[in-house]
Amino acid sequence: MTPFMHFNRAVSKVDIDEVTILKEVGVGTSQVMNYLTQQAGGYHNVGFTHKDLYNALQRGKAKEIVDGDVNTLIVYFDYKKHDDPGFFVTYSVDESGELHNFIWSDSTSRSDYICFGDVIAFDTTYKNNLYGRPIMPIVGVNHHYNTIVFATAIITDETSQSFEWVLHNFLEAMMNKLPISVVTNGYRAMQRAIKSVIPNAKHRLCYWHLSRDAQANIGDPKLTASFSKCMASRWTTDEFNIQWRSVVSKFNVENHPWVIEKGNTQHLWAQAYLTGYFFANIRSTQRCESINSSLAIALKHKKTYLDVVRAIEDGISRMHLNELKADYLSSQTKPFQITKLVEFESHAYEIFTRESFHAFQEELQWETLYQIQEEIQSLSDEC
């Protein structure tokens, strides 16, 4: 029985090389196994089973596919760098020389970051590629409040070390311009990486992920609604603390681990603690969904690294087209005015994009609700 015990069975490299040669000349796996049995003087002397041999050959084929895919990707990136001198790509390999992490960004995305990189968002929810690796688009918004992609990484795992590698190389690609604010999902590994690499950036957790987690962990729609209100309401920190304690007490969840953890990290998700910080209207990593939807369509059948890269390029191309459309609307159409401050609004729509102008109008409407209680004479009037 000893030869058949798992720890005594192994297909050596010499065996694999010999089998590969036999397979190349048309010998079937069963015939190869019979040949090896005769050579060894009996089945019990071979050192592995028919299934062991089959599995070893399959692993070899898988490695050939991976190696071929990686080589194709590197050739493609070399072509991109030749075609686009501002194209950035870097990658790391593990101890065995296999591709570990990589990140890339074209010259347009890098230029966009210089203009609009004050706020970035990223998450790693999409893993449906050939190797099951997390895909990590790093996105922001432009002057039309449309999503734009600054860079994309594919990483081996979701450890803080991988996220740190991505952020370090992302900053290198962006000439070390630091973001002011970062929006992510709730991974603690991401939190540690951000604190390590960009410690001065204000970090916000994704509104959508937190609402989903509240329902998944507590399972009470009423508590989820109350939690969402605590997240979004523009209270003072004192008002928030009163409301938070009230919600926790009302639903009797003082000792729930998820509630305790959220209570300890409220500065990352409660609007009361985030008011005054710039997030460019990004409250959710669902800004990444436009890229994820492109991947879902493109990778339905083909799922190699190159397929991922091209799918993301297609998604970015559509974003550029949307930007051109928005540019046209901003320059060739005139929005409606909604206040009596006609000249003020007229000047604003001449210098703002449509989306920025609408945001300006909203603020202007709020300003008109204020009532003048007291007038202070200007210095020129006093003289």
C-alpha positions in Angstrom: 0.0 0.0 0.0 2.9 2.4 0.6 3.5 3.3 -3.0 -0.1 4.5 -3.3 0.0 6.8 -0.2 -0.3 10.4 -1.3 3.0 11.5 0.3 4.9 8.8 -1.5 3.6 9.8 -5.0 5.2 12.5 -7.2 5.7 13.0 -10.9 9.3 14.2 -11.3 10.5 16.8 -13.9 12.4 14.0 -15.7 9.2 12.0 -15.9 7.3 15.0 -17.3 10.0 15.7 -19.9 9.9 12.0 -21.1 6.1 11.9 -21.2 6.0 15.2 -23.1 8.3 13.8 -25.8 6.1 10.7 -26.1 2.9 12.8 -26.3 4.4 15.0 -29.0 4.9 11.9 -31.2 1.3 10.8 -30.7 1.5 8.4 -27.8 -1.6 8.5 -25.7 -1.5 9.0 -21.9 -2.6 5.4 -21.1 0.0 4.0 -23.5 2.6 6.3 -21.9 1.6 5.0 -18.4 2.0 1.4 -19.6 5.4 2.2 -21.1 6.6 3.8 -17.8 5.3 0.8 -15.8 7.3 -1.6 -18.0 10.4 0.6 -17.6 10.1 0.7 -13.8 9.5 -3.1 -13.5 6.0 -2.9 -12.3 3.2 -0.5 -11.4 4.2 -0.3 -7.8 7.7 1.0 -8.8 6.5 3.9 -11.0 5.9 6.3 -8.0 2.7 7.8 -9.2 -0.8 6.9 -10.5 -2.4 7.4 -13.9 -4.4 10.3 -12.3 -1.2 11.9 -10.9 0.3 11.8 -14.4 -2.8 13.3 -16.0 -3.0 16.1 -13.4 0.7 16.9 -13.8 0.3 17.2 -17.6 -2.8 19.5 -17.1 -0.8 21.7 -14.8 1.9 21.9 -17.4 -0.6 22.9 -20.1 -2.1 25.6 -17.8 1.4 27.0 -17.2 2.0 27.1 -20.9 -1.2 29.0 -21.4 -0.3 31.5 -18.7 3.2 32.0 -19.9 1.9 32.5 -23.5 -0.7 35.0 -22.3 1.9 36.9 -20.3 4.3 37.0 -23.2 1.5 38.2 -25.5 0.6 40.9 -23.0 4.2 42.2 -22.7 4.5 42.4 -26.5 1.2 44.3 -26.6 2.4 46.8 -23.9 5.6 47.3 -25.8 3.6 48.1 -28.9 1.5 50.6 -26.8 4.6 52.3 -25.5 5.9 52.7 -29.0 2.6 54.1 -30.2 2.0 56.2 -27.1 5.3 57.5 -25.6 3.4 58.6 -22.5 2.1 55.0 -21.9 3.1 53.7 -18.4 3.3 50.1 -17.4 5.1 48.2 -14.7 4.8 44.7 -13.2 6.3 42.5 -10.5 7.2 38.8 -10.6 7.2 36.3 -7.7 10.0 34.0 -6.6 9.4 31.5 -9.4 9.4 34.3 -12.1 5.7 34.3 -12.7 3.7 37.5 -13.2 2.6 38.8 -9.8 1.0 42.3 -10.0 0.8 44.8 -12.9 -0.6 48.3 -13.5 -0.9 50.5 -16.6 -2.1 53.9 -17.7 -2.0 55.7 -21.1 -0.9 59.3 -21.7 -4.5 60.6 -21.8 -5.4 59.0 -18.4 -2.2 60.4 -16.9 -3.0 63.9 -18.2 -6.6 63.5 -16.8 -5.1 62.8 -13.4 -3.1 66.0 -13.4 -6.3 67.9 -14.0 -8.8 65.8 -12.1 -6.9 63.6 -9.7 -7.8 65.3 -6.4 -10.2 62.5 -5.7 -9.8 58.8 -6.6 -12.0 55.8 -6.1 -11.1 52.1 -6.4 -12.4 48.7 -5.6 -11.7 45.1 -6.6 -15.1 43.5 -7.0 -14.6 42.1 -10.5 -12.6 38.8 -10.6 -14.1 37.0 -13.6 -11.0 36.5 -15.6 -9.0 33.4 -16.6 -6.9 33.4 -13.4 -9.5 34.7 -10.9 -7.4 37.7 -10.1 -8.8 41.0 -8.8 -9.0 43.8 -11.4 -8.6 47.2 -9.8 -9.6 50.2 -11.9 -8.6 53.5 -10.2 -11.2 56.2 -11.3 -12.2 59.8 -10.7 -14.5 62.4 -12.3 -13.9 65.0 -14.9 -15.3 68.6 -15.2 -18.6 67.1 -16.5 -18.8 64.8 -13.4 -18.4 61.9 -15.8 -16.3 58.9 -14.7 -12.8 58.7 -16.0 -10.2 56.0 -15.5 -6.7 57.0 -14.3 -5.1 53.6 -14.3 -5.9 49.9 -13.9 -4.1 47.2 -12.0 -4.5 43.4 -11.9 -3.2 42.0 -8.6 -2.5 38.5 -7.2 -4.5 39.0 -4.0 -6.2 41.6 -1.8 -3.6 42.0 0.8 -2.3 45.3 2.1 1.1 44.5 0.5 -0.6 44.2 -3.0 -2.6 47.4 -2.5 0.6 49.3 -1.3 2.4 48.1 -4.4 -0.4 49.4 -6.6 -0.5 52.8 -4.9 3.3 53.3 -4.9 3.4 52.6 -8.7 0.2 54.6 -9.3 1.9 57.6 -7.8 5.0 57.0 -9.8 2.9 57.0 -13.0 1.3 60.2 -11.9 4.5 62.0 -11.2 3.9 61.7 -7.4 0.9 64.0 -7.4 -1.0 63.0 -4.3 -4.8 62.8 -4.2 -6.7 64.8 -1.6 -9.4 62.2 -0.9 -9.9 58.5 -1.6 -13.1 56.5 -1.7 -12.9 52.7 -1.4 -15.0 49.7 -0.2 -14.5 48.5 3.3 -11.5 46.3 3.0 -9.2 46.7 6.0 -6.2 45.9 3.8 -7.1 48.9 1.7 -7.3 51.1 4.8 -3.9 50.0 5.9 -2.4 50.6 2.5 -3.9 54.1 2.2 -2.6 54.9 5.7 0.8 53.7 4.7 1.2 55.2 1.3 -1.0 58.4 1.3 -1.5 59.1 5.0 -2.7 62.7 4.5 -5.5 61.7 2.1 -9.0 61.8 3.5 -10.5 58.3 3.3 -14.2 57.6 2.8 -15.9 54.3 2.7 -18.3 53.5 -0.1 -22.0 54.4 0.8 -23.4 51.5 -1.4 -21.1 48.8 0.1 -21.9 49.9 3.7 -25.7 49.9 3.1 -25.4 46.4 1.6 -23.2 45.2 4.5 -25.7 46.6 7.0 -28.5 44.5 5.5 -26.2 41.4 5.2 -24.9 41.6 8.7 -28.0 42.7 10.6 -30.8 41.6 8.2 -33.3 44.3 9.4 -34.5 46.7 6.6 -35.5 49.3 9.2 -32.1 49.3 10.8 -30.5 49.5 7.3 -32.7 52.6 6.6 -31.7 54.2 9.9 -28.0 53.4 9.3 -28.2 55.0 5.8 -29.7 58.1 7.4 -26.9 58.3 9.8 -24.4 58.0 6.9 -25.9 60.7 4.8 -27.4 63.3 7.1 -25.5 66.6 7.4 -25.5 66.7 11.2 -22.9 68.1 13.5 -20.7 65.4 15.1 -22.6 65.9 18.4 -26.0 65.5 16.6 -24.6 62.4 14.9 -23.4 60.8 18.1 -26.8 61.3 19.7 -28.6 59.8 16.7 -26.2 56.9 16.4 -26.6 55.9 20.1 -30.3 56.2 19.6 -30.3 53.8 16.6 -28.0 51.3 18.3 -30.2 51.3 21.4 -33.5 51.2 19.5 -32.5 48.0 17.6 -30.7 46.5 20.6 -27.5 45.9 18.7 -25.0 47.4 21.2 -23.0 44.1 21.3 -23.2 43.2 17.6 -19.6 42.9 16.2 -20.4 44.7 12.9 -22.1 47.6 14.8 -19.2 47.9 17.2 -16.7 48.0 14.3 -18.7 50.6 12.4 -18.9 52.7 15.6 -15.1 52.7 15.8 -14.7 53.8 12.2 -17.5 56.4 11.9 -15.0 59.0 10.8 -14.7 57.0 7.6 -18.4 56.9 6.6 -20.6 59.4 8.5 -21.2 62.6 6.6 -21.0 64.5 10.0 -17.3 63.7 10.1 -16.7 64.2 6.3 -18.4 67.6 5.8 -15.8 70.2 4.7 -13.6 67.7 2.8 -13.6 67.6 -1.0 -14.9 64.4 -2.6 -16.1 65.7 -6.0 -19.5 64.2 -5.3 -18.1 60.7 -5.2 -19.7 58.8 -2.3 -19.5 55.3 -3.8 -17.0 53.1 -5.7 -19.9 52.3 -8.1 -18.1 54.8 -10.3 -16.0 51.7 -11.1 -19.2 49.9 -12.4 -18.9 51.4 -15.9 -15.6 49.6 -16.3 -17.0 46.5 -14.6 -19.9 46.3 -17.0 -17.5 46.6 -20.0 -15.6 43.7 -18.6 -18.7 41.6 -18.0 -19.7 41.9 -21.6 -16.2 41.5 -23.1 -15.1 38.6 -20.9 -18.2 36.5 -21.3 -16.2 34.0 -23.4 -12.6 35.3 -23.6 -10.9 35.9 -20.3 -7.1 36.3 -20.8 -5.0 39.2 -19.6 -5.1 40.7 -23.0 -8.9 40.4 -23.2 -9.1 42.3 -19.9 -6.8 45.1 -21.1 -8.7 45.5 -24.4 -12.1 45.5 -22.6 -10.9 48.2 -20.3 -9.5 50.2 -23.3 -13.0 49.9 -25.0 -14.6 51.2 -21.8 -12.2 54.1 -21.7 -12.9 54.9 -25.4 -16.6 55.1 -24.6 -15.9 57.5 -21.7 -13.9 59.7 -24.0 -16.8 59.8 -26.5 -19.1 60.8 -23.6 -16.7 63.6 -22.8 -16.8 64.9 -26.3 -20.6 64.9 -26.3 -20.6 66.7 -23.0 -18.1 69.2 -24.3 -20.4 69.9 -27.3 -23.5 70.4 -25.1 -21.6 72.7 -22.8 -20.3 74.9 -25.6 -23.3 74.8 -28.0 -26.4 74.9 -25.8 -27.7 77.3 -23.3 -29.2 76.1 -20.0 -32.3 77.6 -18.4 -31.9 80.3 -15.8 -33.8 79.7 -12.5 -33.1 82.8 -10.4 -33.6 86.6 -10.8 -29.8 87.0 -10.8 -29.7 87.0 -14.6 -26.3 88.5 -15.2 -24.7 86.4 -12.4 -26.1 83.2 -14.0 -25.2 84.3 -17.5 -21.5 84.8 -16.5 -21.5 81.4 -14.8 -22.8 79.4 -17.7 -20.1 81.0 -19.9 -17.3 79.6 -17.8 -18.7 76.4 -16.3 -19.6 73.1 -18.0 -23.3 72.3 -17.9 -23.0 69.9 -15.0 -20.9 72.3 -13.0 -23.3 75.1 -13.8 -26.3 73.0 -12.5 -24.4 72.4 -9.3 -23.7 76.2 -9.1 -27.4 76.9 -9.7 -28.4 74.6 -6.8 -26.0 76.4 -4.5 -27.3 79.7 -5.7 -30.9 78.7 -5.0 -29.9 77.8 -1.4 -28.2 81.2 -1.1 -31.4 83.1 -2.1 -33.2 81.4 0.8 -31.1 83.4 3.3 -32.8 86.4 4.8 -30.7 89.6 5.5 -30.9 90.4 9.2 -28.4 93.2 9.3 -26.4 95.2 6.8 -22.8 96.3 7.4 -21.6 99.4 5.6 -18.5 98.9 3.5 -15.4 100.9 4.3 -15.9 103.0 1.2 -19.3 104.1 2.4 -17.9 105.2 5.7 -15.3 107.4 4.2 
